[in-house]
Protein backbone atom coordinates (compact mmCIF):
# COMPACT_ATOMS: atom_id res chain seq x y z
CA UNK A 1 0.00 0.00 0.00
CA UNK A 2 2.84 2.42 0.83
CA UNK A 3 4.33 2.00 -2.65
CA UNK A 4 0.95 2.65 -4.28
CA UNK A 5 0.37 5.77 -2.20
CA UNK A 6 3.86 7.07 -2.92
CA UNK A 7 3.20 6.71 -6.66
CA UNK A 8 -0.28 8.26 -6.44
CA UNK A 9 1.00 11.34 -4.59
CA UNK A 10 4.23 11.83 -6.57
CA UNK A 11 2.85 14.80 -8.52
CA UNK A 12 2.29 16.66 -5.23
CA UNK A 13 5.84 16.23 -3.95
CA UNK A 14 7.05 19.31 -2.09
CA UNK A 15 3.57 20.28 -0.90
CA UNK A 16 2.12 19.94 2.62
CA UNK A 17 -1.31 18.46 3.24
CA UNK A 18 -3.58 20.31 5.66
CA UNK A 19 -6.22 17.60 5.96
CA UNK A 20 -7.26 14.35 4.33
CA UNK A 21 -10.70 12.77 4.10
CA UNK A 22 -10.40 9.05 3.41
CA UNK A 23 -13.37 6.91 2.46
CA UNK A 24 -12.64 3.21 2.88
CA UNK A 25 -14.87 0.97 0.84
CA UNK A 26 -16.39 -2.08 2.49
CA UNK A 27 -19.82 -3.66 2.87
CA UNK A 28 -19.99 -2.60 6.55
CA UNK A 29 -19.16 0.80 8.12
CA UNK A 30 -16.71 -0.52 10.73
CA UNK A 31 -14.60 -2.32 8.17
CA UNK A 32 -14.60 0.68 5.84
CA UNK A 33 -13.47 3.06 8.56
CA UNK A 34 -10.78 0.62 9.68
CA UNK A 35 -9.45 0.42 6.13
CA UNK A 36 -9.52 4.22 5.83
CA UNK A 37 -7.48 4.44 9.04
CA UNK A 38 -4.96 1.97 7.61
CA UNK A 39 -4.66 4.09 4.45
CA UNK A 40 -4.11 7.25 6.49
CA UNK A 41 -1.35 5.61 8.52
CA UNK A 42 0.27 4.46 5.29
CA UNK A 43 0.18 8.00 3.88
CA UNK A 44 2.51 9.11 6.67
CA UNK A 45 4.88 6.27 5.81
CA UNK A 46 4.71 6.93 2.06
CA UNK A 47 5.26 10.69 2.28
CA UNK A 48 6.28 11.71 5.82
CA UNK A 49 7.07 15.30 4.83
CA UNK A 50 3.78 15.75 3.00
CA UNK A 51 1.50 14.38 5.72
CA UNK A 52 3.45 15.12 8.92
CA UNK A 53 0.97 17.71 10.27
CA UNK A 54 -2.10 16.67 8.28
CA UNK A 55 -5.38 16.08 10.06
CA UNK A 56 -6.98 12.88 8.79
CA UNK A 57 -10.53 11.59 9.02
CA UNK A 58 -11.65 8.02 8.43
CA UNK A 59 -14.99 7.49 6.67
CA UNK A 60 -16.90 4.62 5.15
CA UNK A 61 -18.18 4.28 1.61
CA UNK A 62 -20.18 1.19 0.72
CA UNK A 63 -18.78 -1.18 -1.87
CA UNK A 64 -16.28 -3.96 -2.29
CA UNK A 65 -13.49 -4.08 0.31
CA UNK A 66 -9.94 -3.06 -0.44
CA UNK A 67 -10.21 0.34 -2.09
CA UNK A 68 -10.41 3.90 -0.83
CA UNK A 69 -11.19 7.36 -2.13
CA UNK A 70 -9.06 10.20 -0.79
CA UNK A 71 -9.67 13.92 -0.73
CA UNK A 72 -6.39 15.68 0.03
CA UNK A 73 -6.45 19.39 0.81
CA UNK A 74 -3.10 21.16 0.67
CA UNK A 75 -1.94 24.38 2.25
CA UNK A 76 -1.77 27.22 -0.23
CA UNK A 77 1.22 29.48 -0.54
C-alpha positions in Angstrom: 0.0 0.0 0.0 2.8 2.4 0.8 4.3 2.0 -2.7 1.0 2.7 -4.3 0.4 5.8 -2.2 3.9 7.1 -2.9 3.2 6.7 -6.7 -0.3 8.3 -6.4 1.0 11.3 -4.6 4.2 11.8 -6.6 2.9 14.8 -8.5 2.3 16.7 -5.2 5.8 16.2 -4.0 7.0 19.3 -2.1 3.6 20.3 -0.9 2.1 19.9 2.6 -1.3 18.5 3.2 -3.6 20.3 5.7 -6.2 17.6 6.0 -7.3 14.3 4.3 -10.7 12.8 4.1 -10.4 9.1 3.4 -13.4 6.9 2.5 -12.6 3.2 2.9 -14.9 1.0 0.8 -16.4 -2.1 2.5 -19.8 -3.7 2.9 -20.0 -2.6 6.5 -19.2 0.8 8.1 -16.7 -0.5 10.7 -14.6 -2.3 8.2 -14.6 0.7 5.8 -13.5 3.1 8.6 -10.8 0.6 9.7 -9.5 0.4 6.1 -9.5 4.2 5.8 -7.5 4.4 9.0 -5.0 2.0 7.6 -4.7 4.1 4.5 -4.1 7.2 6.5 -1.3 5.6 8.5 0.3 4.5 5.3 0.2 8.0 3.9 2.5 9.1 6.7 4.9 6.3 5.8 4.7 6.9 2.1 5.3 10.7 2.3 6.3 11.7 5.8 7.1 15.3 4.8 3.8 15.8 3.0 1.5 14.4 5.7 3.5 15.1 8.9 1.0 17.7 10.3 -2.1 16.7 8.3 -5.4 16.1 10.1 -7.0 12.9 8.8 -10.5 11.6 9.0 -11.7 8.0 8.4 -15.0 7.5 6.7 -16.9 4.6 5.1 -18.2 4.3 1.6 -20.2 1.2 0.7 -18.8 -1.2 -1.9 -16.3 -4.0 -2.3 -13.5 -4.1 0.3 -9.9 -3.1 -0.4 -10.2 0.3 -2.1 -10.4 3.9 -0.8 -11.2 7.4 -2.1 -9.1 10.2 -0.8 -9.7 13.9 -0.7 -6.4 15.7 0.0 -6.5 19.4 0.8 -3.1 21.2 0.7 -1.9 24.4 2.3 -1.8 27.2 -0.2 1.2 29.5 -0.5 
